[in-house]
Amino acid sequence: MLQSRVTVEANSLPEKVSPHHIEQTTKWKDFLALIKIGIVNSNFITTFTGIWLALHFNSLGFIENLDKVFLATLGSTLIIAGSCSLNNLIDRDIDPIMERTKGRPTVKGTFSGPFVLTIGISFITLGTIALAISSLIAAGIGLLGVFTYVYLYTMWTKRKYTINTVVGSISGAIPPLIGWAAVDPDLHFVAWALFLIMFIWQPPHFFALAMKRCEEYRAAGIPMLPVVRGFAVTKKHMIGWVACLLPLPFLMTSLGIPFLILATLLNVGWLTLGIWGYRLNDDIKWAKLMFVYSLNYLTILFVAMVVVTVG
């Protein structure tokens, strides 16, 4: 019922953005856009943190295990790039409608459908092989991430249910598990704490983006939470998710008191920003602040995990 309402509203809005307004790029830049290099880079950080902490908790040397480090980072990078390529291929019908995605190479026709499909499957296959050499568990977790992102999120829930963001968060939380499993297939509970942090971090991050791009999602017929339930409900959900982050640093006390304090301050700061947002009359401004904070939050937190375990 909600999905049909969103679709009807979408039909009343302009269909596609004129190709004349699309920025001209090189083929290399288009290729990087195809594999979503921004997502690849950000997931590299979380994968590497998983690898680093697995080495730390198992008292293993970094140099002595460079083969596993290389295979895990290469494998995760390839499967993420391949999955993002398939996402672009699947979303060719809705991407022209949104300002944020209208310049994607699959929209402009820079790369053909068969080429993108070949790139996606090839990268996923090669990435899985690389992960399997380091650990079969790592390869299995990687494939679970691919299945969740490509099928459960992109092909199914994204276009039908507001829970799509939560489903997509499963795949986004898997990279640190891949990195850890490449070194230690038994998966220490700290590995699962990393998974929980990544999983809970994503809904408020992407809900903030969805608020900023609400009308674009509405035009494309994507039932994001702000489109279907409105900003007031979305803000409550965001604050609820951020509040769920508060106890997680206490699952990682083995990283030391300085990290515990830093992580707690970051969590309290984010929650305070969210609650303070109710005093603003500008929901979009609040969403932008929450979005920027979420980016800095993740970077600082994961870099800190590495820093406190150096030496």
NUTOR-458041 format. One record per residue (C-alpha): residue in one letter; x, y, z; residue number from 1. Coordinates in Angstrom, 1 decimal. Example, Ala and Ser with C-alpha at 12.3 -4.5 7.8 and 13.67 -1.06 7.14 Angstrom:
% residues 2
   type     east    north       up   seq
      A     12.3     -4.5      7.8     1
      S     13.7     -1.1      7.1     2
***
This chain:
% residues 311
   type     east    north       up   seq
      M      0.0      0.0      0.0     1
      L      2.8      2.5      1.0     2
      Q      4.9      1.5     -2.0     3
      S      2.0      2.1     -4.4     4
      R      1.5      5.5     -3.0     5
      V      5.1      6.4     -3.5     6
      T      5.0      5.2     -7.1     7
      V      1.9      7.2     -7.8     8
      E      3.6     10.4     -6.5     9
      A      6.7      9.6     -8.5    10
      N      4.6      9.4    -11.7    11
      S      3.5     13.0    -11.2    12
      L      7.1     14.4    -11.1    13
      P      9.6     15.0    -13.9    14
      E     10.9     11.7    -15.2    15
      K     14.5     12.2    -16.1    16
      V     17.2     14.7    -15.8    17
      S     18.4     16.1    -19.2    18
      P     21.7     14.5    -20.3    19
      H     23.0     17.9    -21.2    20
      H     23.3     18.7    -17.5    21
      I     25.6     15.7    -16.9    22
      E     29.2     16.5    -16.2    23
      Q     31.6     15.1    -18.8    24
      T     34.2     12.7    -17.5    25
      T     37.0     10.4    -18.6    26
      K     36.5      6.7    -19.0    27
      W     38.8      6.0    -16.0    28
      K     36.7      8.3    -13.8    29
      D     33.6      6.5    -15.1    30
      F     35.1      3.2    -14.2    31
      L     35.8      4.4    -10.7    32
      A     32.2      5.6    -10.5    33
      L     31.0      2.2    -11.7    34
      I     32.8      0.4     -8.9    35
      K     31.8      3.2     -6.4    36
      I     35.4      3.9     -5.4    37
      G     34.2      6.0     -2.4    38
      I     32.5      3.0     -0.9    39
      V     35.4      0.8     -1.8    40
      N     37.8      3.1      0.0    41
      S     35.7      3.5      3.1    42
      N     35.3     -0.2      3.4    43
      F     39.0     -0.7      3.0    44
      I     39.4      1.2      6.3    45
      T     37.0     -1.1      8.2    46
      T     38.4     -4.3      6.6    47
      F     41.9     -3.3      7.5    48
      T     40.8     -2.5     11.1    49
      G     39.4     -6.0     11.3    50
      I     42.7     -7.5     10.0    51
      W     44.8     -5.3     12.4    52
      L     42.8     -6.2     15.5    53
      A     42.8     -9.9     14.6    54
      L     46.6     -9.8     14.4    55
      H     46.7     -7.9     17.7    56
      F     44.4    -10.2     19.7    57
      N     46.2    -13.3     18.3    58
      S     49.6    -11.8     19.1    59
      L     50.7    -12.1     15.4    60
      G     53.1     -9.9     13.6    61
      F     52.0     -7.6     10.7    62
      I     55.0     -8.2      8.5    63
      E     55.0    -11.9      9.1    64
      N     51.4    -12.1      7.9    65
      L     51.6     -9.7      4.9    66
      D     50.2    -12.5      2.7    67
      K     47.0    -12.6      4.6    68
      V     46.8     -8.8      4.8    69
      F     47.2     -8.6      1.0    70
      L     44.7    -11.4      0.2    71
      A     42.1    -10.0      2.6    72
      T     42.3     -6.4      1.4    73
      L     42.5     -7.4     -2.3    74
      G     39.6     -9.9     -1.9    75
      S     37.3     -7.6      0.0    76
      T     38.1     -4.7     -2.4    77
      L     37.2     -6.8     -5.4    78
      I     34.0     -8.3     -4.1    79
      I     32.8     -4.8     -3.0    80
      A     33.7     -3.3     -6.3    81
      G     32.0     -6.1     -8.1    82
      S     28.9     -5.8     -6.0    83
      C     28.7     -2.1     -6.6    84
      S     29.0     -2.6    -10.3    85
      L     26.0     -4.9    -10.2    86
      N     24.1     -2.4     -8.1    87
      N     24.7      0.2    -10.8    88
      L     23.6     -2.2    -13.5    89
      I     20.4     -3.1    -11.7    90
      D     19.5      0.5    -10.9    91
      R     19.8      1.9    -14.4    92
      D     16.1      2.6    -14.6    93
      I     16.0      4.8    -11.4    94
      D     19.4      6.4    -11.4    95
      P     18.6      8.9    -14.2    96
      I     15.8     10.4    -12.1    97
      M     18.0     11.3     -9.1    98
      E     20.5     14.2     -9.2    99
      R     23.0     12.2     -7.1   100
      T     23.1      9.3     -9.5   101
      K     22.2     10.8    -12.9   102
      G     25.9     10.9    -13.9   103
      R     26.7      7.3    -13.4   104
      P     28.3      5.5    -16.3   105
      T     25.5      3.0    -16.6   106
      V     23.1      5.9    -17.0   107
      K     25.2      7.8    -19.6   108
      G     25.9      4.5    -21.5   109
      T     29.6      4.7    -21.1   110
      F     29.7      1.0    -20.4   111
      S     27.3     -1.6    -21.9   112
      G     25.2     -3.8    -19.7   113
      P     27.1     -7.0    -20.7   114
      F     30.4     -5.3    -19.9   115
      V     29.2     -4.2    -16.4   116
      L     27.8     -7.6    -15.7   117
      T     31.1     -9.2    -16.7   118
      I     33.1     -6.8    -14.5   119
      G     30.8     -7.4    -11.6   120
      I     30.9    -11.2    -11.8   121
      S     34.6    -11.3    -12.6   122
      F     35.5     -9.1     -9.6   123
      I     33.4    -11.0     -7.2   124
      T     34.8    -14.3     -8.4   125
      L     38.4    -13.2     -8.2   126
      G     37.8    -11.6     -4.8   127
      T     36.2    -14.8     -3.5   128
      I     39.2    -16.8     -4.6   129
      A     41.6    -14.4     -2.9   130
      L     39.7    -14.6      0.3   131
      A     39.4    -18.4      0.1   132
      I     43.2    -18.7     -0.1   133
      S     43.4    -16.8      3.2   134
      S     40.4    -18.4      4.9   135
      L     37.3    -20.3      3.7   136
      I     35.3    -18.5      6.4   137
      A     36.4    -15.1      5.0   138
      A     35.3    -16.2      1.6   139
      G     31.9    -17.4      2.9   140
      I     31.3    -14.1      4.8   141
      G     32.3    -12.2      1.7   142
      L     29.7    -14.1     -0.4   143
      L     27.1    -13.5      2.3   144
      G     27.8     -9.8      1.9   145
      V     27.4    -10.0     -1.9   146
      F     24.1    -11.8     -1.6   147
      T     22.8     -9.4      1.0   148
      Y     23.8     -6.3     -1.0   149
      V     23.0     -7.4     -4.5   150
      Y     19.8     -9.4     -3.9   151
      L     18.3     -8.8     -0.5   152
      Y     18.9     -5.0     -0.7   153
      T     19.3     -3.9     -4.3   154
      M     16.9     -6.3     -6.1   155
      W     14.3     -6.8     -3.4   156
      T     13.9     -4.5     -0.3   157
      K     15.2     -1.3     -1.8   158
      R     12.1     -0.8     -4.0   159
      K      9.5     -2.3     -1.7   160
      Y     10.1     -1.7      1.9   161
      T     11.3      1.1      4.2   162
      I     13.4     -1.5      6.0   163
      N     15.7     -1.5      3.0   164
      T     18.3      0.6      4.8   165
      V     18.5     -1.9      7.7   166
      V     18.9     -4.8      5.3   167
      G     21.6     -3.0      3.4   168
      S     23.4     -2.3      6.7   169
      I     24.1     -6.1      7.0   170
      S     26.3     -6.1      4.0   171
      G     27.9     -2.8      5.0   172
      A     28.9     -4.3      8.4   173
      I     30.6     -7.4      6.9   174
      P     34.0     -6.0      5.8   175
      P     35.6     -6.0      9.3   176
      L     34.4     -9.6      9.7   177
      I     36.0    -10.5      6.4   178
      G     39.3     -8.9      7.5   179
      W     39.2    -10.6     10.9   180
      A     38.3    -14.0      9.5   181
      A     41.2    -13.9      7.0   182
      V     43.5    -14.0     10.0   183
      D     41.4    -15.7     12.6   184
      P     38.4    -17.8     11.4   185
      D     37.2    -18.3     14.9   186
      L     36.0    -14.7     15.1   187
      H     36.8    -13.2     18.6   188
      F     33.8    -11.4     20.2   189
      V     35.5     -8.1     19.4   190
      A     35.0     -9.0     15.7   191
      W     31.3     -9.1     16.3   192
      A     31.5     -5.8     18.2   193
      L     33.0     -4.3     15.0   194
      F     30.1     -5.8     13.1   195
      L     27.5     -4.3     15.5   196
      I     29.1     -0.9     15.4   197
      M     29.1     -0.9     11.6   198
      F     25.5     -2.3     11.4   199
      I     24.0      0.3     13.9   200
      W     26.0      3.2     12.5   201
      Q     24.5      2.9      9.0   202
      P     20.8      3.5      9.5   203
      P     21.2      7.0     11.0   204
      H     23.9      7.8      8.4   205
      F     21.8      6.8      5.5   206
      F     18.5      8.2      6.9   207
      A     20.3     11.5      7.1   208
      L     21.2     11.2      3.4   209
      A     17.6     10.1      2.6   210
      M     16.3     13.3      4.3   211
      K     18.6     15.4      2.2   212
      R     17.6     13.6     -1.0   213
      C     13.9     13.0      0.0   214
      E     12.3     14.4     -3.1   215
      E     14.7     12.6     -5.4   216
      Y     13.9      9.3     -3.8   217
      R     10.2     10.1     -4.0   218
      A     10.5     10.8     -7.7   219
      A     12.3      7.5     -8.2   220
      G      9.7      5.6     -6.3   221
      I     12.1      4.4     -3.6   222
      P     10.3      4.0     -0.3   223
      M     12.9      5.4      2.0   224
      L     11.8      6.1      5.5   225
      P     11.5      9.9      5.1   226
      V      9.5      9.5      1.9   227
      V      7.0      7.1      3.4   228
      R      6.8      8.1      7.1   229
      G      8.0     11.7      7.1   230
      F     10.9     13.6      8.7   231
      A      9.5     13.5     12.3   232
      V      9.4      9.7     12.4   233
      T     12.8      9.4     10.6   234
      K     14.4     11.7     13.2   235
      K     13.1      9.5     16.0   236
      H     14.5      6.4     14.3   237
      M     17.8      8.1     13.8   238
      I     18.1      9.0     17.5   239
      G     17.1      5.5     18.5   240
      W     19.8      3.9     16.4   241
      V     22.5      6.4     17.7   242
      A     21.4      5.6     21.3   243
      C     22.0      1.9     20.5   244
      L     25.7      2.7     19.9   245
      L     26.2      3.8     23.6   246
      P     26.9      0.4     25.1   247
      L     29.1     -1.0     22.3   248
      P     32.4      0.5     23.4   249
      F     32.0     -1.5     26.7   250
      L     32.3     -4.6     24.6   251
      M     35.8     -3.5     23.6   252
      T     37.3     -2.6     27.0   253
      S     40.3     -4.7     26.0   254
      L     41.3     -1.8     23.7   255
      G     42.0      0.3     26.8   256
      I     40.5      3.1     28.8   257
      P     41.5      5.9     26.4   258
      F     39.6      4.2     23.5   259
      L     36.6      3.6     25.8   260
      I     36.5      7.3     26.7   261
      L     37.0      8.5     23.1   262
      A     34.3      6.1     21.8   263
      T     31.9      7.1     24.5   264
      L     32.4     10.8     23.9   265
      L     31.8     10.3     20.2   266
      N     28.6      8.4     20.9   267
      V     27.3     11.0     23.4   268
      G     28.3     13.8     21.0   269
      W     26.3     12.2     18.2   270
      L     23.3     11.6     20.5   271
      T     23.4     15.2     21.8   272
      L     23.5     16.6     18.2   273
      G     20.5     14.5     17.4   274
      I     18.4     15.6     20.4   275
      W     19.5     19.2     19.8   276
      G     18.1     18.9     16.3   277
      Y     14.6     19.1     17.7   278
      R     15.3     22.8     18.5   279
      L     16.1     23.5     14.9   280
      N     13.3     24.5     12.5   281
      D     15.3     23.3      9.5   282
      D     15.2     19.5      9.2   283
      I     17.5     19.5      6.2   284
      K     20.2     21.4      8.0   285
      W     19.9     19.0     10.9   286
      A     20.2     16.1      8.5   287
      K     23.3     17.6      7.0   288
      L     24.9     18.0     10.4   289
      M     24.1     14.4     11.4   290
      F     25.4     13.2      8.0   291
      V     28.8     15.0      8.4   292
      Y     29.1     13.9     12.0   293
      S     28.5     10.2     11.0   294
      L     31.3     10.4      8.5   295
      N     33.8     11.8     11.0   296
      Y     32.6      9.5     13.7   297
      L     33.3      6.3     11.7   298
      T     36.7      7.5     10.5   299
      I     37.9      8.6     14.0   300
      L     36.6      5.5     15.7   301
      F     38.2      3.0     13.4   302
      V     41.5      4.8     13.1   303
      A     41.6      5.1     16.9   304
      M     41.2      1.3     17.1   305
      V     44.4      0.9     15.2   306
      V     46.3      3.6     16.9   307
      V     45.6      2.3     20.5   308
      T     46.9     -1.1     19.5   309
      V     50.1      0.0     17.8   310
      G     53.2     -1.3     19.6   311
***
